[in-house]
Amino acid sequence: MMWRWPFLLLLLLLRHWAFGKPSPDAGPHGQDRVHHGTPLSEAPHDDAHGNFQYDHEAFLGRDVAKEFDKLSPEESQARLGRIVDRMDLAGDSDGWVSLAELRAWIAHTQQRHIRDSVSAAWHTYDTDRDGRVGWEELRNATYGHYEPGEEFHDVEDAETYKKMLARDERRFRVADQDGDSMATREELTAFLHPEEFPHMRDIVVAETLEDLDKNKDGYVQVEEYIADLYSEEPGEEEPAWVQTERQQFREFRDLNKDGRLDGSEVGYWVLPPSQDQPLVEANHLLHESDTDKDGRLSKAEILSNWNMFVGSQATNYGEDLTRHHDEL
């Protein structure tokens, strides 16, 4: 006996789309393999012209920043004051906002989209509502419930699904650090967003190698690298951008210049060292708001420079601000 979700394939595709885990045979998507740090904002950092959109989104998050734009200046400042209290309370509660507290707040804001995606997944996977997600719960919610030996016997391309299942289980086992086959929220986050966790680095590299290493020699050859980006059509001349990618492979991917990528080189490619963006922005906000130059921010200092931290109907992301922020 067996039951499975209707439209299994659709659900699988939706799950992989929603939580950032591509199907092994989803086609060329090489550019998406590189896990850069989550950007604080897509807006230009253009304070010099009174446009504080970048700072607003970095400090509040994009969605909350939009909410602030609808507020009156008075309400915007009042809410900012409450945020200042929360930042200090989350730190040492000494009445000041330190660089570390400001950085922690911005980092927390930066990760909001991850928390939201995990919350949505948690509702789907924790089917017995016991506050944990077991491997069997996740497997059954994703692939359907099969009796032993019957896995995917009723779907086309069963072998592909078996490989996907095995790959998911392996990733789950690595994320499940205490080995109890039950994921806490933190462990489920590691499963869904492995690029955010140092202990998941090896699994990200292994999955990338498996996707690209078609001849199974343990390396990524240049043609395997290109095949992940571009499908050549018969008689078609190779585009210039593909030739540029070949050059990128030789000059920047293949670090030891042996003509192929090993595991460490793949890791450096897909999980490159990233700048501490929250720290950079925290330093920027501190520098611009610390009027007495004591290396910390009082609530009054933040509120006096409130239009850099948050928006309102009056500022509208700086459209009504024509002077430099240091002149305000």
Backbone bond lengths (Angstrom), bond angles and torsions (degrees), N, CA, C in turn:
res aa  C-N    CA-C-N  psi(-1)  N-CA   C-N-CA  omega(-1)  CA-C   N-CA-C  phi
1 M - - - 1.468 - - 1.533 109.35 -
2 M 1.313 114.07 148.85 1.454 119.07 -175.39 1.511 109.03 -157.26
3 W 1.323 115.69 143.05 1.460 118.20 166.95 1.513 107.76 -132.04
4 R 1.308 116.04 153.05 1.456 119.14 177.23 1.518 108.86 -147.55
5 W 1.334 114.92 159.49 1.456 119.26 177.76 1.523 109.22 -61.61
6 P 1.331 118.55 140.81 1.463 119.04 170.55 1.524 109.50 -61.25
7 F 1.298 114.74 149.87 1.465 121.26 177.90 1.532 110.51 54.06
8 L 1.331 115.31 53.66 1.461 120.63 -176.36 1.523 111.91 -53.64
9 L 1.314 115.51 -44.54 1.457 117.66 -177.73 1.521 111.51 -61.21
10 L 1.344 116.24 -42.52 1.461 119.68 179.80 1.516 110.82 -60.36
11 L 1.321 116.20 -43.21 1.463 119.38 179.88 1.520 111.31 -63.58
12 L 1.328 115.90 -40.34 1.456 118.76 178.86 1.526 110.80 -61.73
13 L 1.321 115.36 -45.73 1.454 118.72 -179.62 1.519 111.17 -64.09
14 L 1.341 116.63 -40.38 1.459 119.78 178.43 1.513 110.85 -63.16
15 R 1.306 116.45 -41.28 1.457 119.43 -178.84 1.524 110.97 -65.06
16 H 1.335 116.39 -44.09 1.450 118.66 -179.06 1.520 111.17 -67.98
17 W 1.345 116.43 -34.09 1.466 118.80 177.05 1.514 110.60 -68.37
18 A 1.306 117.04 -44.48 1.463 120.83 -173.79 1.514 112.21 -68.95
19 F 1.326 117.15 -35.64 1.454 118.79 -172.32 1.526 113.06 -113.10
20 G 1.331 116.60 14.47 1.454 119.49 167.70 1.504 115.62 76.11
21 K 1.313 119.12 23.75 1.452 120.92 -178.93 1.521 108.47 -117.10
22 P 1.334 119.94 102.71 1.458 121.40 -174.14 1.515 112.64 -72.81
23 S 1.320 115.54 150.39 1.455 121.26 173.14 1.514 108.95 -65.36
24 P 1.342 118.57 143.92 1.456 120.13 -179.48 1.516 113.50 -56.96
25 D 1.332 118.20 -28.97 1.460 120.16 -177.34 1.519 111.45 -114.95
26 A 1.315 116.20 33.82 1.460 119.96 -176.48 1.518 112.90 -76.20
27 G 1.338 117.88 -3.99 1.452 120.27 178.33 1.512 111.35 99.29
28 P 1.324 117.17 179.17 1.460 120.66 -177.04 1.522 112.09 -58.63
29 H 1.307 115.23 126.07 1.464 120.35 175.73 1.518 109.11 -154.17
30 G 1.320 115.66 35.62 1.459 120.21 -172.12 1.506 114.35 -58.21
31 Q 1.333 117.98 -37.32 1.454 118.92 -178.00 1.517 111.05 -62.15
32 D 1.326 117.57 -30.65 1.453 120.81 -178.84 1.520 112.42 -75.09
33 R 1.326 116.92 -7.88 1.462 118.91 -178.84 1.524 111.64 -72.16
34 V 1.305 117.16 -25.48 1.460 120.21 -175.90 1.518 109.18 -79.74
35 H 1.325 115.68 120.46 1.461 121.18 -177.13 1.522 109.34 -98.30
36 H 1.313 116.03 91.82 1.456 120.20 173.31 1.524 108.48 -80.33
37 G 1.321 115.90 160.66 1.450 118.66 174.90 1.518 110.44 -60.43
38 T 1.319 116.32 146.98 1.458 120.30 179.27 1.526 109.77 -59.80
39 P 1.334 118.57 122.48 1.468 119.38 -178.83 1.517 111.23 -65.28
40 L 1.319 115.95 142.26 1.460 119.93 178.02 1.517 110.87 -68.99
41 S 1.320 116.12 -30.79 1.462 121.82 179.62 1.518 108.39 -165.63
42 E 1.328 115.65 150.15 1.463 120.32 173.72 1.526 111.13 -88.28
43 A 1.310 116.88 -7.21 1.465 120.84 -178.04 1.526 110.62 -75.36
44 P 1.327 117.85 152.94 1.467 120.19 175.43 1.522 110.47 -68.11
45 H 1.324 115.53 145.07 1.467 119.89 177.36 1.528 106.94 -86.43
46 D 1.325 116.32 91.76 1.462 121.88 -167.27 1.523 111.39 -127.25
47 D 1.323 116.28 52.30 1.463 120.00 -179.14 1.527 112.27 -60.98
48 A 1.323 116.84 -31.08 1.463 120.30 -173.49 1.519 112.42 -60.04
49 H 1.324 116.67 -24.95 1.458 120.57 178.55 1.530 111.68 -105.86
50 G 1.310 116.02 20.73 1.456 119.61 176.48 1.511 114.33 73.77
51 N 1.335 117.60 17.27 1.464 120.85 178.92 1.523 108.37 -102.25
52 F 1.326 115.92 104.59 1.459 121.06 -175.29 1.525 112.37 -102.05
53 Q 1.324 118.05 21.20 1.466 120.30 -176.80 1.522 111.34 -58.18
54 Y 1.331 117.21 -43.75 1.462 120.53 179.31 1.524 110.39 -57.49
55 D 1.323 116.39 -48.51 1.467 120.44 -178.91 1.523 111.28 -62.67
56 H 1.334 116.68 -41.01 1.467 120.08 179.52 1.524 110.71 -60.57
57 E 1.339 116.44 -47.57 1.461 119.92 -176.86 1.521 111.40 -70.72
58 A 1.337 117.02 -33.27 1.461 119.81 177.07 1.522 111.21 -66.58
59 F 1.321 116.15 -39.68 1.462 121.10 -175.96 1.523 112.46 -80.09
60 L 1.327 116.97 -36.33 1.465 121.17 -173.27 1.526 114.01 -108.31
61 G 1.321 117.58 -24.53 1.454 120.43 -166.65 1.523 108.80 92.67
62 R 1.327 116.46 150.51 1.462 119.99 -172.20 1.525 112.76 -60.83
63 D 1.321 116.98 -46.67 1.464 119.50 -175.60 1.523 111.95 -66.94
64 V 1.333 116.47 -43.98 1.465 119.67 -179.86 1.526 110.30 -67.38
65 A 1.331 116.91 -35.48 1.466 119.60 177.71 1.523 110.85 -60.02
66 K 1.323 116.65 -38.35 1.467 119.93 177.71 1.527 110.93 -64.83
67 E 1.330 116.74 -36.86 1.463 119.98 177.82 1.528 110.61 -63.78
68 F 1.322 116.38 -41.96 1.465 119.99 -179.80 1.522 111.42 -63.21
69 D 1.325 117.06 -32.06 1.466 119.59 -179.21 1.519 112.40 -63.93
70 K 1.313 116.70 -18.14 1.465 120.81 -179.17 1.529 112.35 -92.47
71 L 1.327 116.42 -4.42 1.461 120.57 -176.22 1.522 111.09 -88.89
72 S 1.314 114.80 158.98 1.461 119.50 170.26 1.528 107.98 -72.27
73 P 1.326 117.92 157.80 1.464 119.54 177.03 1.526 112.70 -55.05
74 E 1.327 116.77 -37.47 1.470 120.18 -178.76 1.529 111.37 -65.37
75 E 1.339 116.53 -45.18 1.461 120.14 -179.66 1.524 110.58 -69.51
76 S 1.316 116.97 -36.88 1.456 120.54 178.18 1.526 110.79 -61.28
77 Q 1.318 116.81 -45.09 1.460 120.31 178.75 1.522 111.57 -66.61
78 A 1.319 116.62 -37.42 1.466 119.77 179.40 1.525 110.46 -63.23
79 R 1.332 116.50 -42.64 1.465 119.76 179.47 1.528 111.16 -68.88
80 L 1.321 116.19 -36.62 1.460 119.20 175.85 1.520 110.33 -61.00
81 G 1.316 116.88 -40.28 1.456 119.86 178.01 1.515 112.13 -58.91
82 R 1.329 116.65 -39.07 1.469 119.96 178.39 1.532 111.02 -68.63
83 I 1.330 116.61 -34.98 1.465 119.72 176.95 1.525 110.21 -65.55
84 V 1.321 116.79 -40.65 1.466 120.66 177.83 1.522 110.21 -58.48
85 D 1.324 116.57 -44.12 1.466 120.24 178.29 1.524 110.99 -60.83
86 R 1.331 116.84 -39.99 1.467 120.81 179.88 1.526 110.99 -66.51
87 M 1.322 117.23 -40.60 1.466 120.20 179.21 1.519 110.93 -60.60
88 D 1.320 116.27 -45.54 1.462 120.12 -178.79 1.520 110.91 -69.37
89 L 1.337 116.25 -38.37 1.463 120.18 179.87 1.520 111.06 -64.46
90 A 1.336 116.98 -35.42 1.464 120.62 179.16 1.522 111.74 -72.30
91 G 1.329 116.66 -15.65 1.456 120.93 179.26 1.510 111.62 -102.20
92 D 1.335 116.14 -118.61 1.468 119.65 -175.31 1.523 113.36 -102.04
93 S 1.323 117.84 0.77 1.472 122.32 176.88 1.523 112.67 53.34
94 D 1.325 115.92 43.06 1.465 119.21 -178.92 1.524 112.67 -98.67
95 G 1.340 116.64 5.19 1.453 119.85 179.34 1.515 114.40 90.20
96 W 1.335 116.59 1.26 1.457 121.84 179.35 1.528 108.94 -128.26
97 V 1.319 116.00 157.02 1.464 120.87 173.91 1.522 107.74 -105.85
98 S 1.320 115.49 113.17 1.461 120.77 -179.74 1.525 110.23 -84.38
99 L 1.319 115.30 170.19 1.464 120.06 175.83 1.523 110.25 -59.30
100 A 1.325 117.18 -42.28 1.466 120.89 -179.18 1.524 111.30 -63.67
101 E 1.337 116.86 -40.65 1.465 120.04 179.32 1.524 111.40 -67.38
102 L 1.322 116.17 -38.74 1.461 120.17 178.64 1.526 110.39 -67.22
103 R 1.334 116.61 -42.46 1.459 120.05 177.66 1.522 111.07 -62.38
104 A 1.337 117.31 -42.76 1.464 121.30 -179.39 1.525 110.83 -61.80
105 W 1.326 116.53 -39.18 1.464 119.79 179.40 1.524 110.95 -65.04
106 I 1.333 116.70 -45.54 1.463 120.52 -178.86 1.526 110.42 -65.40
107 A 1.330 116.75 -39.28 1.465 119.69 177.57 1.523 110.80 -63.87
108 H 1.328 116.37 -39.98 1.469 121.00 177.44 1.526 110.30 -61.51
109 T 1.323 116.51 -42.39 1.463 121.02 177.66 1.521 110.97 -63.81
110 Q 1.321 116.63 -41.04 1.460 122.52 -178.34 1.527 111.65 -60.13
111 Q 1.312 116.46 -33.96 1.464 120.78 -175.66 1.526 113.33 -91.07
112 R 1.321 117.80 7.16 1.466 120.06 -175.50 1.526 111.88 -60.36
113 H 1.331 117.50 -39.38 1.461 119.35 -177.88 1.519 111.22 -64.99
114 I 1.328 116.48 -31.68 1.463 119.96 177.38 1.516 109.87 -69.24
115 R 1.322 116.89 -44.82 1.464 119.56 178.67 1.523 110.92 -60.89
116 D 1.329 116.48 -38.81 1.464 119.82 -179.87 1.523 111.11 -65.27
117 S 1.329 117.56 -42.38 1.462 119.96 -179.16 1.520 111.05 -67.60
118 V 1.323 116.93 -36.30 1.463 120.08 178.69 1.525 110.26 -68.48
119 S 1.319 117.38 -38.55 1.466 120.24 178.13 1.521 110.99 -61.56
120 A 1.329 116.58 -41.80 1.465 120.10 177.98 1.520 110.71 -64.80
121 A 1.330 116.69 -42.33 1.464 120.39 179.28 1.522 110.87 -66.06
122 W 1.315 116.38 -38.81 1.465 120.64 -178.80 1.520 110.73 -58.49
123 H 1.308 116.54 -43.29 1.465 120.66 179.82 1.526 110.59 -62.49
124 T 1.321 116.87 -35.95 1.463 120.91 -179.54 1.521 111.90 -74.52
125 Y 1.317 117.30 -42.37 1.460 121.08 -169.94 1.525 114.02 -88.98
126 D 1.326 117.87 -31.62 1.472 119.62 -179.31 1.523 108.64 -80.34
127 T 1.310 116.38 73.69 1.464 120.91 -171.49 1.518 113.04 -71.25
128 D 1.338 117.97 -27.82 1.461 118.86 179.75 1.528 112.33 -94.38
129 R 1.346 116.15 1.79 1.471 122.41 174.63 1.534 112.74 55.39
130 D 1.337 115.22 41.79 1.465 118.76 178.49 1.523 112.34 -100.23
131 G 1.327 116.62 6.97 1.454 119.96 177.71 1.508 114.51 84.00
132 R 1.331 117.38 8.90 1.456 122.60 175.72 1.526 108.25 -141.02
133 V 1.323 115.91 157.64 1.462 120.63 177.76 1.519 108.49 -116.18
134 G 1.316 115.79 109.00 1.454 120.37 177.67 1.518 111.07 -78.41
135 W 1.338 115.67 157.06 1.456 119.17 178.26 1.520 111.04 -58.32
136 E 1.312 117.93 -41.18 1.463 119.82 -179.33 1.526 111.32 -65.30
137 E 1.327 117.47 -36.77 1.467 120.08 176.63 1.526 110.62 -61.63
138 L 1.317 115.61 -47.67 1.457 119.61 -178.56 1.524 110.70 -64.53
139 R 1.328 116.15 -43.78 1.468 120.21 -179.73 1.518 111.08 -61.94
140 N 1.316 116.75 -47.51 1.465 119.70 -176.69 1.526 112.08 -68.39
141 A 1.348 116.72 -37.83 1.459 119.70 179.75 1.521 111.53 -68.53
142 T 1.322 116.13 -27.64 1.458 120.35 -177.42 1.520 112.43 -90.55
143 Y 1.320 116.33 -46.94 1.464 120.49 -171.43 1.525 113.77 -107.17
144 G 1.318 117.23 -13.97 1.457 120.07 -174.50 1.522 110.74 97.84
145 H 1.319 115.94 161.59 1.465 121.36 -176.98 1.528 109.87 -95.85
146 Y 1.316 115.37 123.03 1.467 121.39 178.19 1.521 109.67 -123.90
147 E 1.306 115.14 146.66 1.456 119.93 170.67 1.525 108.61 -71.91
148 P 1.339 117.90 152.53 1.469 120.19 179.37 1.527 111.26 -53.98
149 G 1.312 114.89 133.63 1.456 120.51 179.48 1.512 114.40 87.72
150 E 1.348 117.64 -9.03 1.465 120.52 -178.70 1.528 112.89 -105.58
151 E 1.322 117.27 5.90 1.457 120.47 -172.19 1.526 111.84 -54.98
152 F 1.324 115.46 119.62 1.465 124.50 172.37 1.526 113.69 60.88
153 H 1.327 117.05 23.32 1.463 118.37 -179.25 1.523 111.86 -69.27
154 D 1.323 116.87 -17.31 1.462 120.82 -174.24 1.526 113.34 -106.76
155 V 1.327 118.21 10.94 1.460 120.58 -179.74 1.523 109.84 -122.59
156 E 1.323 115.22 153.52 1.454 119.50 175.96 1.529 109.73 -71.02
157 D 1.320 115.33 153.46 1.465 121.58 178.25 1.523 111.37 56.34
158 A 1.320 115.21 47.53 1.462 120.45 -177.24 1.524 112.10 -58.51
159 E 1.331 117.13 -35.17 1.461 119.81 -177.49 1.526 111.61 -63.55
160 T 1.324 116.22 -36.45 1.464 119.15 178.11 1.521 110.57 -63.63
161 Y 1.334 116.06 -43.31 1.461 119.35 179.36 1.524 111.61 -66.41
162 K 1.309 116.85 -35.55 1.464 119.58 177.71 1.526 110.46 -63.95
163 K 1.321 116.13 -40.12 1.461 119.58 178.39 1.526 110.88 -66.54
164 M 1.329 116.29 -40.03 1.462 119.84 177.71 1.522 110.91 -62.88
165 L 1.315 116.02 -41.80 1.461 120.50 179.47 1.521 110.77 -63.40
166 A 1.333 116.61 -45.67 1.464 120.29 -179.94 1.527 110.84 -63.26
167 R 1.293 115.71 -38.18 1.465 120.33 179.80 1.523 110.85 -67.46
168 D 1.321 116.87 -42.52 1.460 120.35 176.91 1.523 111.33 -62.92
169 E 1.325 116.30 -41.00 1.466 118.70 -179.85 1.523 110.80 -64.80
170 R 1.313 116.76 -42.32 1.467 119.57 178.46 1.527 110.50 -60.52
171 R 1.335 116.72 -44.07 1.466 119.52 179.20 1.523 110.38 -64.05
172 F 1.319 117.17 -40.51 1.465 120.85 179.29 1.524 110.21 -60.84
173 R 1.342 117.11 -42.91 1.467 120.37 -178.16 1.524 111.06 -63.12
174 V 1.323 117.23 -35.83 1.465 119.97 178.14 1.529 110.55 -71.54
175 A 1.326 116.34 -40.11 1.466 119.96 178.76 1.521 111.81 -67.00
176 D 1.328 116.60 -32.45 1.467 123.15 -178.34 1.523 109.19 -78.48
177 Q 1.317 116.67 80.81 1.458 120.83 -169.81 1.522 114.34 -66.30
178 D 1.336 117.74 -29.00 1.462 118.25 179.36 1.525 112.35 -89.94
179 G 1.324 117.42 -1.93 1.456 121.45 172.65 1.509 116.05 67.94
180 D 1.340 118.04 25.43 1.464 119.34 -178.46 1.526 112.73 -97.59
181 S 1.331 116.64 6.92 1.476 122.96 -179.48 1.521 112.79 63.55
182 M 1.329 116.40 17.21 1.461 122.02 177.84 1.527 107.72 -127.88
183 A 1.308 116.99 120.59 1.460 120.58 -177.17 1.519 111.44 -88.86
184 T 1.320 115.50 128.12 1.456 120.72 166.92 1.529 107.66 -74.97
185 R 1.313 116.51 175.15 1.470 118.80 178.28 1.528 110.65 -61.39
186 E 1.318 116.86 -39.71 1.462 120.52 178.59 1.525 110.82 -64.08
187 E 1.325 116.81 -41.47 1.464 120.25 179.98 1.527 111.72 -69.19
188 L 1.331 117.17 -36.38 1.462 119.20 176.23 1.528 109.94 -67.00
189 T 1.323 116.96 -35.76 1.459 119.99 175.79 1.521 110.32 -61.05
190 A 1.328 117.21 -41.75 1.465 120.72 177.82 1.520 111.25 -64.38
191 F 1.328 117.23 -35.80 1.467 120.95 177.89 1.527 111.11 -66.35
192 L 1.326 117.02 -44.42 1.464 121.25 -175.52 1.525 112.87 -81.49
193 H 1.326 116.74 -29.49 1.466 121.13 -177.44 1.533 109.47 -130.63
194 P 1.323 117.55 63.99 1.471 119.82 -174.02 1.519 113.68 -62.42
195 E 1.331 116.79 -25.00 1.460 119.76 -178.91 1.522 112.62 -65.21
196 E 1.338 117.41 -14.43 1.463 121.54 -178.39 1.527 112.81 -89.29
197 F 1.335 117.87 -3.85 1.460 120.90 -171.84 1.529 110.67 -126.67
198 P 1.327 117.58 123.30 1.466 120.01 -179.64 1.527 113.58 -56.11
199 H 1.338 117.85 -37.03 1.464 118.55 -177.25 1.524 112.73 -73.24
200 M 1.341 117.22 -7.95 1.463 121.19 177.35 1.531 111.91 -99.42
201 R 1.302 117.22 0.44 1.469 120.45 -175.87 1.526 111.72 -56.84
202 D 1.324 116.74 -45.98 1.468 120.00 -176.63 1.521 111.96 -62.25
203 I 1.327 117.56 -35.19 1.463 119.64 -178.81 1.526 110.07 -72.02
204 V 1.331 117.62 -35.27 1.465 120.23 175.88 1.528 109.96 -63.10
205 V 1.324 116.42 -43.33 1.465 120.76 178.63 1.522 110.59 -64.76
206 A 1.333 116.93 -44.25 1.467 120.48 -179.40 1.524 111.42 -61.39
207 E 1.323 117.02 -42.90 1.465 120.29 -179.78 1.527 111.21 -65.70
208 T 1.324 116.38 -38.20 1.462 119.63 178.13 1.522 110.73 -65.42
209 L 1.325 116.93 -43.60 1.463 120.70 177.41 1.522 110.97 -60.07
210 E 1.315 116.77 -44.41 1.465 120.08 179.98 1.523 111.69 -61.14
211 D 1.318 116.63 -38.24 1.462 120.40 -179.66 1.527 112.06 -67.72
212 L 1.317 116.58 -40.43 1.463 120.39 -171.01 1.523 114.24 -96.32
213 D 1.316 117.07 -30.00 1.469 121.63 -173.89 1.528 110.32 -79.43
214 K 1.320 116.25 80.79 1.463 120.52 -174.18 1.525 112.90 -71.28
215 N 1.329 118.13 -30.52 1.466 119.09 -179.97 1.522 113.08 -90.47
216 K 1.317 115.56 1.70 1.468 122.98 172.96 1.531 113.06 56.15
217 D 1.335 115.57 42.16 1.465 119.38 175.47 1.523 112.10 -98.60
218 G 1.331 116.35 2.99 1.456 120.38 178.59 1.510 114.78 87.79
219 Y 1.325 116.59 6.70 1.460 121.32 -178.97 1.526 109.57 -134.43
220 V 1.325 115.21 164.33 1.462 121.08 173.12 1.524 107.71 -108.20
221 Q 1.333 115.52 110.85 1.455 120.57 176.57 1.530 108.71 -79.33
222 V 1.318 116.05 163.18 1.458 119.72 -177.45 1.521 111.76 -60.49
223 E 1.333 118.38 -37.99 1.459 120.14 179.65 1.525 111.23 -68.91
224 E 1.327 117.74 -32.77 1.463 120.88 175.70 1.524 110.23 -68.49
225 Y 1.305 115.57 -39.12 1.465 121.11 176.86 1.527 110.61 -61.79
226 I 1.325 116.44 -46.09 1.463 120.81 -179.36 1.520 110.72 -67.61
227 A 1.328 117.43 -38.49 1.467 120.77 -178.24 1.517 112.03 -61.77
228 D 1.315 117.38 -25.53 1.463 120.74 177.82 1.524 111.69 -74.71
229 L 1.326 115.71 -17.28 1.460 121.03 -177.10 1.520 113.29 -105.54
230 Y 1.327 115.94 -27.90 1.465 119.19 -166.58 1.521 110.21 -148.17
231 S 1.319 116.31 130.65 1.461 122.47 175.39 1.523 108.38 -105.12
232 E 1.298 115.37 112.36 1.464 120.34 -176.58 1.519 111.20 -74.41
233 E 1.311 115.59 135.24 1.455 121.95 175.24 1.527 108.91 -97.56
234 P 1.340 117.49 143.87 1.475 120.01 -179.90 1.522 111.54 -54.87
235 G 1.328 115.62 129.70 1.455 120.70 177.83 1.512 114.87 79.50
236 E 1.307 117.63 -0.91 1.463 121.00 -177.99 1.521 110.58 -86.89
237 E 1.308 116.51 134.97 1.458 120.91 176.77 1.523 109.49 -76.22
238 E 1.311 115.69 137.43 1.460 119.68 -177.75 1.525 109.97 -64.58
239 P 1.337 117.66 127.13 1.470 120.43 -179.20 1.524 112.07 -63.17
240 A 1.305 115.12 157.76 1.463 120.59 -179.00 1.521 111.48 -62.54
241 W 1.349 116.77 -35.63 1.466 118.77 -177.69 1.522 111.28 -65.87
242 V 1.341 117.40 -29.71 1.462 120.45 177.44 1.527 109.74 -69.83
243 Q 1.313 116.48 -40.46 1.460 119.91 176.03 1.526 110.60 -62.03
244 T 1.327 115.61 -36.84 1.464 119.43 176.33 1.522 110.79 -63.95
245 E 1.341 116.75 -38.82 1.463 120.33 177.85 1.525 111.14 -64.72
246 R 1.313 117.08 -36.66 1.471 119.75 176.18 1.527 110.10 -61.55
247 Q 1.318 115.71 -41.65 1.457 120.18 177.87 1.526 110.88 -65.49
248 Q 1.341 116.28 -40.91 1.467 120.32 176.42 1.524 110.58 -59.04
249 F 1.322 115.82 -42.03 1.465 120.69 179.12 1.525 109.82 -59.16
250 R 1.328 116.87 -49.63 1.466 121.02 -176.45 1.522 111.96 -66.47
251 E 1.337 116.58 -41.79 1.461 119.57 -170.77 1.523 114.14 -89.06
252 F 1.352 116.63 -32.37 1.461 118.70 -171.38 1.526 114.82 -122.25
253 R 1.313 119.47 -25.88 1.463 121.59 -179.70 1.527 111.27 -87.63
254 D 1.340 115.76 -47.29 1.464 122.07 -176.72 1.523 109.14 -82.94
255 L 1.302 116.10 84.14 1.461 121.14 -170.95 1.522 113.12 -67.83
256 N 1.333 117.61 -34.93 1.469 119.52 -178.91 1.526 113.08 -95.52
257 K 1.333 116.44 4.18 1.467 123.54 172.67 1.531 113.25 59.00
258 D 1.347 116.03 39.41 1.464 119.07 176.03 1.525 112.22 -101.64
259 G 1.341 116.72 8.07 1.451 120.94 175.32 1.511 115.22 85.10
260 R 1.326 117.57 9.18 1.460 121.37 -178.96 1.524 108.70 -155.60
261 L 1.333 115.55 166.46 1.462 120.46 178.47 1.512 110.08 -108.03
262 D 1.326 116.24 127.00 1.458 119.89 171.96 1.527 109.05 -92.76
263 G 1.320 116.38 -175.94 1.457 120.48 -175.87 1.516 113.40 -59.46
264 S 1.324 117.13 -41.89 1.464 119.48 -178.50 1.521 111.14 -67.49
265 E 1.327 116.77 -36.95 1.466 119.98 178.50 1.523 111.17 -70.26
266 V 1.326 116.73 -37.30 1.464 120.00 175.03 1.526 109.66 -61.98
267 G 1.325 116.53 -42.60 1.460 120.42 179.02 1.514 112.44 -61.78
268 Y 1.323 116.72 -41.53 1.463 120.32 179.04 1.517 110.88 -66.52
269 W 1.327 116.19 -30.70 1.466 121.06 179.26 1.528 111.44 -74.17
270 V 1.330 117.57 -53.65 1.466 119.64 -171.81 1.523 112.87 -84.09
271 L 1.330 117.52 -21.84 1.465 121.32 177.72 1.526 108.88 -128.23
272 P 1.320 116.93 66.29 1.462 119.88 -175.99 1.520 111.62 -68.76
273 P 1.336 116.53 153.44 1.467 118.80 174.36 1.523 109.29 -57.67
274 S 1.304 116.31 134.87 1.462 119.60 -175.73 1.526 110.79 -119.03
275 Q 1.305 114.39 151.49 1.457 121.08 176.45 1.522 109.72 -72.22
276 D 1.310 116.27 145.20 1.462 120.94 176.72 1.527 108.01 -76.64
277 Q 1.343 115.49 84.95 1.463 119.77 -176.06 1.529 113.46 -60.40
278 P 1.345 119.10 -42.77 1.467 118.49 177.86 1.527 112.93 -58.89
279 L 1.337 116.77 -37.23 1.462 119.53 179.44 1.524 110.93 -68.44
280 V 1.328 116.71 -40.84 1.469 120.16 178.45 1.526 110.51 -60.51
281 E 1.334 116.55 -46.47 1.463 120.00 -179.27 1.528 111.13 -68.40
282 A 1.330 117.39 -38.20 1.465 120.29 178.45 1.530 110.39 -62.10
283 N 1.328 116.50 -42.86 1.465 120.04 176.93 1.528 111.29 -61.64
284 H 1.326 115.50 -39.84 1.470 120.35 179.44 1.531 110.92 -62.95
285 L 1.324 116.97 -49.34 1.464 120.52 -179.20 1.523 111.28 -64.61
286 L 1.328 116.38 -38.19 1.465 119.98 178.26 1.531 110.31 -64.21
287 H 1.312 115.97 -46.08 1.468 120.18 -178.88 1.525 111.57 -60.50
288 E 1.331 116.28 -40.05 1.461 120.25 -175.85 1.528 113.23 -79.59
289 S 1.323 117.70 -16.69 1.469 120.20 -173.01 1.523 113.98 -115.80
290 D 1.311 117.83 -14.50 1.464 122.06 -175.49 1.529 109.60 -82.47
291 T 1.307 115.77 81.15 1.470 120.29 -172.89 1.523 113.33 -67.18
292 D 1.334 118.15 -31.83 1.465 119.30 -179.91 1.530 112.56 -93.59
293 K 1.333 116.38 2.19 1.461 123.28 173.81 1.531 113.51 54.47
294 D 1.343 115.14 43.39 1.463 118.78 177.22 1.528 111.85 -100.35
295 G 1.328 117.42 7.78 1.457 121.05 175.74 1.508 114.97 80.71
296 R 1.314 117.44 12.96 1.461 121.99 178.44 1.526 108.02 -150.92
297 L 1.324 115.77 166.35 1.456 119.87 -177.54 1.519 111.03 -116.23
298 S 1.312 115.00 131.57 1.458 119.69 170.44 1.521 107.85 -85.95
299 K 1.311 115.64 164.33 1.463 119.61 176.68 1.522 110.01 -61.13
300 A 1.316 116.46 -38.08 1.464 120.54 -179.35 1.524 111.07 -64.48
301 E 1.334 116.99 -39.96 1.463 120.02 179.15 1.527 111.30 -63.77
302 I 1.318 116.44 -41.28 1.466 119.75 179.26 1.519 110.52 -66.15
303 L 1.319 116.29 -45.70 1.467 119.49 -177.96 1.529 111.96 -67.77
304 S 1.315 117.37 -29.84 1.465 119.03 178.24 1.526 111.24 -71.17
305 N 1.312 116.69 -21.11 1.470 121.81 177.43 1.528 109.78 -115.04
306 W 1.328 116.08 33.99 1.461 121.65 -169.76 1.518 113.06 -60.46
307 N 1.339 117.89 -32.71 1.465 118.79 -175.14 1.525 112.80 -71.19
308 M 1.333 118.34 -11.61 1.456 120.01 172.02 1.524 110.72 -82.10
309 F 1.319 116.72 -33.39 1.462 121.24 -177.26 1.525 112.50 -81.39
310 V 1.326 116.90 -41.27 1.469 121.16 -174.52 1.525 109.49 -138.87
311 G 1.327 115.78 162.13 1.452 120.71 178.05 1.514 111.73 -105.24
312 S 1.317 115.07 178.74 1.461 121.91 175.44 1.520 107.53 -163.36
313 Q 1.313 115.89 179.06 1.463 119.72 175.94 1.524 110.82 -58.81
314 A 1.314 116.25 -30.07 1.462 120.02 -176.85 1.525 111.74 -73.80
315 T 1.329 117.68 -37.72 1.461 119.94 -176.34 1.518 112.66 -90.69
316 N 1.336 117.66 -37.49 1.471 121.65 178.45 1.524 110.96 46.03
317 Y 1.334 115.38 55.56 1.461 121.70 -179.84 1.528 112.47 56.64
318 G 1.320 115.70 32.27 1.451 119.00 172.34 1.505 115.68 90.92
319 E 1.323 118.72 -0.86 1.463 119.66 -177.55 1.522 111.73 -62.77
320 D 1.340 117.25 -29.15 1.457 120.39 -179.91 1.523 112.18 -96.71
321 L 1.338 115.83 3.77 1.458 119.47 179.86 1.526 108.20 -104.78
322 T 1.280 117.66 113.39 1.459 121.15 -176.53 1.519 112.59 -109.09
323 R 1.325 116.61 -9.52 1.451 119.57 179.37 1.517 110.40 -99.52
324 H 1.312 116.27 157.53 1.455 120.88 174.75 1.525 108.94 -62.45
325 H 1.355 115.03 147.14 1.462 117.92 -175.97 1.523 112.00 -63.56
326 D 1.345 118.72 -24.99 1.461 118.74 179.94 1.523 112.17 -80.32
327 E 1.349 115.82 -0.56 1.453 119.35 175.58 1.519 111.65 -100.24
328 L 1.337 117.16 -7.50 1.466 120.14 -174.74 1.520 110.51 -81.57
